[in-house]
Amino acid sequence: MEEPLDLMRLSIDERVYVKCRGERELRGKLHAYDQHLNMILGNVEETVTSTEIDEETDEEIIKQATREVGMLFVRGDIVVLVSPPLRTT
């Protein structure tokens, strides 16, 4: 491995974790990517975390919404982190 995108190349057809801006997380099979980190993911599980304040108790309430998406185009400018699959040798 000589460049950071080499790790992406090795993760093609593997499940990856993608952390995005706006408290959004994606887990899916990496089908394609480019130098801008635009990605095509398949069999995606998207999790969105939101925080609300309970008006009565002033407590912070954390909510998570999850959905399944068959195929998703991810624009690279929202990507914060990409984690390849855990490899044990």
C-alpha positions, 0 to 999 in steps of 0.5 A: 500500500502506497497511497490512502486510496489503495485501502479503498481499492482493497475494500471493493466488494467488501462491507465498509463503514462510512461516517458522514456529516450530519450524524449519519452512518452507512454500512454497505458493500463498496461497489465503486469509488473515485478520487473525490470519495464519491461511492456506490454502496450496495445493501446499505444500512443507514443510521441517522442519530438526532438529539432533542431536548425534552421540554418538561425535564430539559433532558437530552433525548438521543434518537436513532432511525435506521433504514435499508437501501438496496443501492446508494450513491454517496457524494464524497464531500459528506464523507468524514471517515471510511473504515475498511472491513476488519481483516484478521491474518 
